[in-house]
C-alpha cells in the first residue's frame, strides 16, 4: 500500500468517526429532557416526617 492510500484510509476513518460522533450528539440532544420538565425532589425531612 502506498503512502497516498494510507493517508486516504486515515482520512476516511476520521470522517467516519466524526460522522458517528455527530450522530451520537444528535441522539443525545433528542433524548435530553429540559430541566424545567423534570420534577423537583422532595426534601428528606418531609419524607421522614411522613414515616414517623
FILOSE-444948 format. One record per residue (C-alpha): x, y, z; residue number from 1; residue in three letters. Coordinates in pm, 1 decimal. Example, Ala and Ser with C-alpha at 12.3 -4.5 7.8 and 13.67 -1.06 7.14 Angstrom:
BEGIN
+----------+----------+----------+-----+-----+
|        u |        v |        w |   k |   r |
+----------+----------+----------+-----+-----+
|   1230.0 |   -450.0 |    780.0 |   1 | Ala |
|   1367.0 |   -106.0 |    714.0 |   2 | Ser |
+----------+----------+----------+-----+-----+
***
This chain:
BEGIN
+----------+----------+----------+-----+-----+
|        u |        v |        w |   k |   r |
+----------+----------+----------+-----+-----+
|      0.0 |      0.0 |      0.0 |   1 | Unk |
|    139.6 |    338.6 |    -89.1 |   2 | Unk |
|    156.0 |    636.4 |    145.2 |   3 | Unk |
|   -123.1 |    806.4 |    -53.0 |   4 | Unk |
|   -358.1 |    512.3 |      1.7 |   5 | Unk |
|   -274.3 |    501.5 |    372.7 |   6 | Unk |
|   -341.6 |    875.0 |    404.7 |   7 | Unk |
|   -672.0 |    831.6 |    221.7 |   8 | Unk |
|   -768.2 |    544.0 |    450.8 |   9 | Unk |
|   -691.2 |    754.1 |    757.3 |  10 | Unk |
|   -898.2 |   1041.6 |    615.5 |  11 | Unk |
|  -1192.4 |    807.5 |    557.0 |  12 | Unk |
|  -1165.6 |    668.6 |    910.5 |  13 | Unk |
|  -1150.1 |   1019.2 |   1056.7 |  14 | Unk |
|  -1458.1 |   1120.6 |    856.6 |  15 | Unk |
|  -1644.8 |    809.0 |    974.1 |  16 | Unk |
|  -1550.5 |    879.4 |   1337.8 |  17 | Unk |
|  -1671.1 |   1239.0 |   1306.2 |  18 | Unk |
|  -1998.5 |   1126.4 |   1145.1 |  19 | Unk |
|  -2053.7 |    875.7 |   1427.8 |  20 | Unk |
|  -1976.7 |   1148.0 |   1684.6 |  21 | Unk |
|  -2232.5 |   1379.2 |   1523.2 |  22 | Unk |
|  -2497.3 |   1103.0 |   1524.8 |  23 | Unk |
|  -2433.1 |   1033.6 |   1894.6 |  24 | Unk |
|  -2456.0 |   1403.5 |   1982.2 |  25 | Unk |
|  -2776.7 |   1444.1 |   1780.2 |  26 | Unk |
|  -2933.2 |   1141.7 |   1953.9 |  27 | Unk |
|  -2828.1 |   1269.0 |   2297.2 |  28 | Unk |
|  -2983.4 |   1608.2 |   2222.3 |  29 | Unk |
|  -3304.8 |   1440.3 |   2103.2 |  30 | Unk |
|  -3321.0 |   1232.9 |   2424.0 |  31 | Unk |
|  -3239.2 |   1524.4 |   2655.1 |  32 | Unk |
|  -3510.9 |   1630.9 |   2899.3 |  33 | Unk |
|  -3517.5 |   2006.2 |   2966.3 |  34 | Unk |
|  -3455.9 |   2095.0 |   3331.1 |  35 | Unk |
|  -3790.7 |   2273.6 |   3354.9 |  36 | Unk |
|  -3967.8 |   1947.5 |   3259.5 |  37 | Unk |
|  -3817.2 |   1748.1 |   3545.0 |  38 | Unk |
|  -3985.2 |   1711.5 |   3882.2 |  39 | Unk |
|  -3836.7 |   1862.7 |   4195.4 |  40 | Unk |
|  -3703.4 |   1620.7 |   4454.8 |  41 | Unk |
|  -3883.5 |   1613.8 |   4789.8 |  42 | Unk |
|  -3651.9 |   1719.6 |   5075.5 |  43 | Unk |
|  -3557.4 |   1437.1 |   5314.3 |  44 | Unk |
|  -3718.3 |   1598.0 |   5618.2 |  45 | Unk |
|  -4063.0 |   1599.4 |   5451.4 |  46 | Unk |
|  -4023.9 |   1233.9 |   5360.6 |  47 | Unk |
|  -3910.4 |   1142.6 |   5713.2 |  48 | Unk |
|  -4199.2 |   1334.1 |   5872.0 |  49 | Unk |
|  -4445.1 |   1104.9 |   5695.5 |  50 | Unk |
|  -4254.7 |    794.4 |   5807.9 |  51 | Unk |
|  -4274.3 |    860.6 |   6184.1 |  52 | Unk |
+----------+----------+----------+-----+-----+
***
